[in-house]
């Protein structure tokens, strides 16, 4: 199935039904009074996050989504029926924007999260609504209110804890296939990965995190080289970036340090906040480096790159060094997931209230002994 992470759709909520101006006409009831009912509410348009969807391909072809109008009111005190709402199921991580104002209407961050994107119009009032002691035969009625009509832009950003960043053929797809349940396409030519891949890494039965692999980024992506910045948005919700570097390129004239610096420069051009995210260095393809040269090559790379953060030496093909990497990632992600404790506001001091004691468990105290007055009559002296 083709991966689509952008789509433009039109949504139209239903109009409210018009009110009715009617009077009760029955035999032997000359003054029946008004009996025109109100109109029904128009249908609204909702968006719901669906964990079983991972692309916006359905909205690339189905562009128009309309809800039905509410029914008009009728005589005999009959109100119009409200129209049914329509629900648009979208992948979790979808951002819904107003195409004209670029305002974010909603973000679907949780499965089964339901948000209103176009409200249906309310029904109009019938003449029964205007009846009063001074207006016994009203002929007023109001039309239904129109429903909202919007042009929306849908943008999908995958929800992942860790994102892989690097040049094409750096071994990102091989790494995600080695540590997770994802099975991306792997080949020896550039841009094998054409769309983001998600994989779940399980450290223990109840310990896991999600890792995302995006197409490779090359120098000049800001000007449209390669696949450009098209898929970098999928890394904006991650908690950690892994910069995968090919330490043994096929072309001996290629400098891994220059390529790594070019990736970081393109990342900064795209988004400063993404550039400032925690980033670890993963030196890959050590299986292609002779054992006696590994330490010297890693030390030379770190020195020329001037890197002071965490460094991991792995071989995604043989899975060498992958176990310590995923355990360190899980510890970092688990620490990020824990909410920070709220600090008390120094302007307010908590009032210590005395705890109420349940009378059933209150301590027993001895009551003072009261002398009972004798009821016997005293003899007269």
GUKOL-947777 format. One record per residue (C-alpha): residue in three letters; chain; x, y, z. Coordinates in Angstrom, 3 decimals, padded with zeros to 6 digits. Example, Ala and Ser with C-alpha at 12.3 -4.5 7.8 and 13.67 -1.06 7.14 Angstrom:
% residues 2
   r c       c1       c2       c3
 ALA A  012.300 -004.500  007.800
 SER A  013.670 -001.060  007.140
END
This chain:
% residues 381
   r c       c1       c2       c3
 UNK A  000.000  000.000  000.000
 UNK A  001.314  003.445 -000.910
 UNK A  002.371  005.618  002.012
 UNK A  000.619  009.000  002.015
 UNK A  001.297  011.453  004.844
 UNK A -000.470  014.552  003.448
 UNK A -003.968  015.100  002.119
 UNK A -006.442  017.940  001.566
 UNK A -010.158  017.386  002.126
 UNK A -013.399  019.385  002.244
 UNK A -015.864  018.771  005.072
 UNK A -019.381  020.156  005.331
 UNK A -021.643  019.736  008.331
 UNK A -025.395  019.503  007.807
 UNK A -027.733  022.491  007.998
 UNK A -030.412  022.652  010.639
 UNK A -033.999  022.029  009.613
 UNK A -036.430  024.942  009.336
 UNK A -039.135  025.527  011.917
 UNK A -042.824  025.124  011.037
 UNK A -045.668  027.628  011.406
 UNK A -048.845  025.583  011.881
 UNK A -052.090  025.715  013.872
 UNK A -054.190  022.958  015.339
 UNK A -057.324  022.459  013.211
 UNK A -059.777  019.931  014.607
 UNK A -063.523  019.672  014.754
 UNK A -065.093  021.267  017.801
 UNK A -061.764  022.949  018.680
 UNK A -062.041  026.431  017.187
 UNK A -059.024  027.854  019.026
 UNK A -056.459  025.050  018.852
 UNK A -053.450  027.346  018.977
 UNK A -049.999  026.966  017.386
 UNK A -048.545  023.477  016.953
 UNK A -045.562  023.975  014.633
 UNK A -042.463  022.097  015.799
 UNK A -038.766  023.029  015.668
 UNK A -036.376  021.772  013.023
 UNK A -033.807  019.041  013.635
 UNK A -030.088  019.548  014.130
 UNK A -027.768  018.969  011.183
 UNK A -025.147  016.255  011.297
 UNK A -021.629  017.084  012.528
 UNK A -018.274  015.788  011.274
 UNK A -015.902  014.096  013.736
 UNK A -012.370  012.706  013.420
 UNK A -011.295  009.619  015.365
 UNK A -007.778  008.212  015.825
 UNK A -007.485  004.630  014.575
 UNK A -004.470  002.575  015.626
 UNK A -005.010  000.185  012.691
 UNK A -004.338  002.891  010.083
 UNK A -000.860  004.130  009.195
 UNK A -001.451  006.219  006.070
 UNK A -003.814  008.881  004.694
 UNK A -004.288  007.072  001.403
 UNK A -008.087  006.958  001.875
 UNK A -008.299  010.758  001.860
 UNK A -006.155  011.178 -001.235
 UNK A -009.120  010.029 -003.364
 UNK A -012.152  010.728 -001.128
 UNK A -011.904  014.519 -000.902
 UNK A -015.481  015.573 -000.057
 UNK A -017.275  014.560  003.139
 UNK A -020.769  015.917  003.810
 UNK A -023.201  015.279  006.635
 UNK A -026.968  015.302  006.080
 UNK A -029.270  018.195  006.915
 UNK A -031.732  018.046  009.775
 UNK A -035.417  017.494  009.046
 UNK A -037.834  020.411  009.048
 UNK A -040.440  020.734  011.785
 UNK A -044.061  019.732  011.113
 UNK A -047.483  020.423  012.538
 UNK A -049.146  018.543  015.374
 UNK A -046.227  019.394  017.689
 UNK A -043.811  017.289  015.620
 UNK A -040.159  018.267  015.815
 UNK A -037.780  017.419  012.974
 UNK A -035.343  014.528  013.411
 UNK A -031.651  015.284  013.905
 UNK A -029.287  014.024  011.217
 UNK A -026.643  011.400  011.917
 UNK A -023.061  012.485  012.480
 UNK A -020.280  011.174  010.254
 UNK A -016.961  009.930  011.649
 UNK A -013.685  010.075  009.717
 UNK A -011.146  007.517  010.924
 UNK A -007.544  008.732  010.681
 UNK A -004.152  007.372  011.772
 UNK A -002.941  008.231  015.258
 UNK A -000.550  011.166  014.943
 UNK A -002.594  013.101  012.374
 UNK A -002.588  016.901  012.596
 UNK A -005.736  018.615  011.260
 UNK A -005.242  022.185  010.051
 UNK A -007.514  024.780  008.525
 UNK A -006.229  025.169  004.973
 UNK A -007.098  028.878  004.750
 UNK A -005.810  030.094  008.143
 UNK A -003.234  027.324  008.810
 UNK A -004.675  027.038  012.321
 UNK A -004.322  023.668  014.042
 UNK A -007.811  022.387  014.777
 UNK A -006.858  019.132  016.453
 UNK A -004.110  016.537  016.913
 UNK A -005.009  012.875  017.233
 UNK A -002.464  011.595  019.731
 UNK A -004.413  008.754  021.358
 UNK A -006.269  005.765  019.883
 UNK A -010.052  006.273  019.749
 UNK A -009.627  009.989  020.500
 UNK A -012.639  011.790  019.012
 UNK A -012.625  015.484  018.072
 UNK A -015.202  017.732  016.433
 UNK A -013.970  019.282  013.175
 UNK A -017.229  020.677  011.712
 UNK A -020.328  021.430  013.823
 UNK A -023.800  020.871  012.432
 UNK A -026.299  023.723  012.393
 UNK A -029.049  023.962  014.992
 UNK A -032.659  023.605  013.939
 UNK A -034.966  026.579  013.485
 UNK A -037.815  027.462  015.841
 UNK A -041.442  026.710  014.996
 UNK A -044.327  028.974  015.999
 UNK A -044.962  026.726  019.006
 UNK A -041.733  028.166  020.395
 UNK A -043.089  031.748  020.286
 UNK A -046.406  031.075  022.071
 UNK A -047.020  033.248  025.122
 UNK A -049.875  034.730  027.118
 UNK A -049.812  037.885  024.976
 UNK A -049.026  036.202  021.648
 UNK A -051.513  033.375  021.381
 UNK A -051.442  032.989  017.601
 UNK A -047.797  033.529  016.569
 UNK A -046.904  033.140  012.925
 UNK A -043.155  033.517  013.422
 UNK A -040.749  030.774  012.487
 UNK A -036.999  030.740  011.879
 UNK A -034.901  028.850  009.352
 UNK A -032.253  026.402  010.430
 UNK A -028.704  027.549  011.080
 UNK A -026.117  026.529  008.466
 UNK A -023.481  023.935  009.279
 UNK A -019.752  024.640  009.180
 UNK A -017.911  024.178  005.901
 UNK A -014.121  023.874  006.024
 UNK A -011.161  023.026  003.854
 UNK A -008.730  020.955  005.882
 UNK A -005.142  019.864  005.474
 UNK A -004.241  016.532  007.032
 UNK A -000.617  015.929  008.002
 UNK A  000.578  012.654  009.464
 UNK A  003.484  012.572  011.911
 UNK A  004.255  009.111  013.151
 UNK A  004.381  008.575  016.898
 UNK A  007.727  007.054  017.833
 UNK A  010.049  007.252  020.822
 UNK A  013.285  006.984  018.821
 UNK A  014.133  008.172  015.309
 UNK A  016.970  007.029  013.044
 UNK A  018.893  009.707  011.187
 UNK A  021.656  009.308  008.650
 UNK A  022.848  009.115  005.055
 UNK A  021.367  006.604  002.597
 UNK A  022.912  003.149  003.023
 UNK A  024.154  003.977  006.516
 UNK A  022.416  000.825  007.772
 UNK A  019.278  002.340  009.332
 UNK A  016.891 -000.205  007.795
 UNK A  019.207 -003.063  008.749
 UNK A  019.336 -001.751  012.319
 UNK A  015.564 -001.454  012.707
 UNK A  015.142 -004.952  011.249
 UNK A  017.728 -006.326  013.678
 UNK A  016.242 -004.897  016.883
 UNK A  012.474 -004.745  016.148
 UNK A  009.662 -006.542  014.381
 UNK A  009.805 -004.231  011.335
 UNK A  010.803 -005.731  007.991
 UNK A  011.741 -002.848  005.687
 UNK A  013.175 -003.241  002.224
 UNK A  016.967 -003.505  002.318
 UNK A  019.198 -003.127 -000.741
 UNK A  022.642 -001.843 -001.733
 UNK A  021.483  001.239 -003.638
 UNK A  020.601  004.718 -002.316
 UNK A  017.083  005.618 -001.196
 UNK A  015.924  002.074 -000.606
 UNK A  013.651  003.465  002.111
 UNK A  010.973  005.544  000.397
 UNK A  008.624  006.014  003.351
 UNK A  008.900  005.850  007.169
 UNK A  008.923  002.438  008.830
 UNK A  007.895  001.813  012.422
 UNK A  009.081 -001.036  014.612
 UNK A  008.424 -002.072  018.207
 UNK A  011.536 -002.990  020.195
 UNK A  010.804 -005.290  023.138
 UNK A  013.412 -005.235  025.892
 UNK A  011.264 -007.378  028.224
 UNK A  007.685 -008.721  028.149
 UNK A  006.320 -005.415  029.464
 UNK A  009.156 -003.097  028.410
 UNK A  009.160 -001.735  024.872
 UNK A  009.570  001.386  022.775
 UNK A  008.817  002.418  019.184
 UNK A  011.577  003.207  016.702
 UNK A  011.114  005.001  013.357
 UNK A  013.248  004.780  010.220
 UNK A  012.937  007.582  007.662
 UNK A  014.513  007.936  004.190
 UNK A  018.124  009.041  004.198
 UNK A  019.051  012.703  004.321
 UNK A  021.868  014.072  002.150
 UNK A  023.615  017.386  001.745
 UNK A  021.490  019.874 -000.171
 UNK A  018.171  018.424  001.006
 UNK A  016.979  021.954  001.828
 UNK A  017.240  022.765 -001.894
 UNK A  015.380  019.581 -002.885
 UNK A  018.252  017.116 -003.296
 UNK A  017.285  013.485 -002.749
 UNK A  013.968  013.194 -000.981
 UNK A  014.521  016.580  000.659
 UNK A  013.006  017.435  004.038
 UNK A  009.785  015.682  003.138
 UNK A  009.935  013.080  005.930
 UNK A  011.787  014.935  008.684
 UNK A  008.467  015.922  010.245
 UNK A  008.111  012.328  011.434
 UNK A  011.027  012.852  013.832
 UNK A  009.534  015.871  015.591
 UNK A  007.623  013.808  018.160
 UNK A  010.511  011.508  019.048
 UNK A  012.294  011.640  022.397
 UNK A  015.717  010.614  021.066
 UNK A  017.567  010.694  017.741
 UNK A  020.121  008.069  016.719
 UNK A  022.628  009.418  014.201
 UNK A  023.731  006.296  012.303
 UNK A  027.089  006.668  010.544
 UNK A  028.639  004.267  008.053
 UNK A  032.160  003.772  009.391
 UNK A  033.224  001.662  006.393
 UNK A  031.843  003.301  003.208
 UNK A  032.176  001.505 -000.147
 UNK A  033.947  004.503 -001.648
 UNK A  037.241  005.050  000.226
 UNK A  037.270  008.703 -000.868
 UNK A  034.089  009.440  001.126
 UNK A  034.804  011.000  004.513
 UNK A  032.296  009.831  007.175
 UNK A  033.010  012.917  009.287
 UNK A  032.067  015.287  006.447
 UNK A  028.871  013.335  005.794
 UNK A  027.922  013.400  009.481
 UNK A  028.447  017.161  009.675
 UNK A  026.350  017.662  006.530
 UNK A  023.457  015.732  008.113
 UNK A  023.543  017.906  011.226
 UNK A  023.657  021.090  009.110
 UNK A  020.583  020.013  007.118
 UNK A  018.793  019.138  010.356
 UNK A  019.459  022.628  011.706
 UNK A  018.181  024.230  008.489
 UNK A  014.913  022.338  008.790
 UNK A  014.075  022.920  012.468
 UNK A  016.167  024.246  015.343
 UNK A  014.012  022.395  017.897
 UNK A  014.662  019.110  016.082
 UNK A  018.379  019.899  016.005
 UNK A  018.351  020.481  019.783
 UNK A  016.778  017.105  020.602
 UNK A  018.933  014.545  022.444
 UNK A  021.105  012.825  019.844
 UNK A  023.362  009.793  020.162
 UNK A  026.077  008.701  017.770
 UNK A  025.851  005.132  016.421
 UNK A  028.878  003.959  014.437
 UNK A  027.678  001.124  012.218
 UNK A  029.211 -001.564  009.970
 UNK A  032.097 -002.407  012.276
 UNK A  032.007 -005.936  010.852
 UNK A  033.567 -004.516  007.681
 UNK A  036.478 -002.987  009.609
 UNK A  039.412 -005.228  010.565
 UNK A  039.520 -005.968  014.261
 UNK A  042.913 -004.354  014.798
 UNK A  041.745 -001.104  013.167
 UNK A  038.391 -000.638  014.892
 UNK A  039.544  001.198  017.997
 UNK A  041.790  003.549  016.033
 UNK A  039.105  004.320  013.459
 UNK A  036.465  005.031  016.099
 UNK A  038.853  007.241  018.071
 UNK A  039.843  009.166  014.934
 UNK A  036.201  009.730  013.962
 UNK A  035.165  011.007  017.408
 UNK A  038.193  013.284  017.574
 UNK A  037.687  014.875  014.145
 UNK A  033.918  015.093  014.588
 UNK A  034.429  016.728  018.016
 UNK A  031.640  014.681  019.541
 UNK A  031.142  014.738  023.303
 UNK A  027.905  012.775  023.602
 UNK A  027.220  009.032  023.898
 UNK A  028.893  006.822  021.268
 UNK A  027.853  003.244  020.419
 UNK A  029.822  000.886  018.211
 UNK A  027.616 -001.699  016.503
 UNK A  027.214 -003.951  013.517
 UNK A  023.544 -004.106  012.564
 UNK A  024.202 -007.016  010.195
 UNK A  025.700 -009.290  012.850
 UNK A  023.820 -007.584  015.745
 UNK A  027.073 -006.965  017.529
 UNK A  026.650 -004.205  020.128
 UNK A  022.879 -003.925  019.545
 UNK A  021.870 -005.302  022.952
 UNK A  023.642 -002.602  025.038
 UNK A  022.266  000.018  022.647
 UNK A  018.599 -000.921  023.017
 UNK A  018.910 -001.216  026.806
 UNK A  020.429  002.257  027.034
 UNK A  017.668  003.594  024.760
 UNK A  014.948  002.055  026.921
 UNK A  016.419  003.544  030.107
 UNK A  016.455  006.988  028.458
 UNK A  012.908  006.676  027.076
 UNK A  011.528  005.346  030.369
 UNK A  013.037  008.307  032.216
 UNK A  011.482  010.697  029.695
 UNK A  008.070  009.094  030.041
 UNK A  007.895  009.651  033.811
 UNK A  006.051  012.899  034.623
 UNK A  007.970  015.509  036.545
 UNK A  006.654  016.199  040.089
 UNK A  004.861  019.501  040.374
 UNK A  006.586  022.049  042.578
 UNK A  004.329  023.858  045.084
 UNK A  003.686  027.508  044.435
 UNK A  005.659  029.542  047.026
 UNK A  002.921  032.198  047.075
 UNK A  000.512  029.810  048.724
 UNK A  001.110  027.788  051.851
 UNK A -000.924  024.633  052.300
 UNK A -003.418  024.788  055.154
 UNK A -003.140  021.851  057.463
 UNK A -006.615  020.784  058.380
 UNK A -007.320  018.510  061.279
 UNK A -008.290  015.087  060.146
 UNK A -011.806  014.067  060.940
 UNK A -011.976  011.141  063.314
 UNK A -014.547  008.495  062.683
 UNK A -016.763  008.422  065.811
 UNK A -016.737  004.627  065.716
 UNK A -012.978  004.619  066.324
 UNK A -012.751  007.643  068.650
 UNK A -010.923  007.063  071.947
 UNK A -013.189  006.218  074.834
 UNK A -013.186  008.757  077.661
 UNK A -014.764  008.220  081.062
 UNK A -017.814  010.421  081.600
 UNK A -018.129  012.217  084.963
 UNK A -020.227  010.321  087.494
 UNK A -023.427  012.174  088.348
 UNK A -025.207  011.539  091.629
 UNK A -028.760  010.441  091.170
 UNK A -031.340  012.195  093.284
 UNK A -033.146  009.867  095.619
 UNK A -036.812  009.378  094.835
 UNK A -037.767  008.151  098.282
 UNK A -039.754  010.510  100.406
 UNK A -038.012  011.510  103.550
 UNK A -039.854  010.981  106.871
 UNK A -040.911  014.032  108.701
 UNK A -038.864  014.667  111.741
END
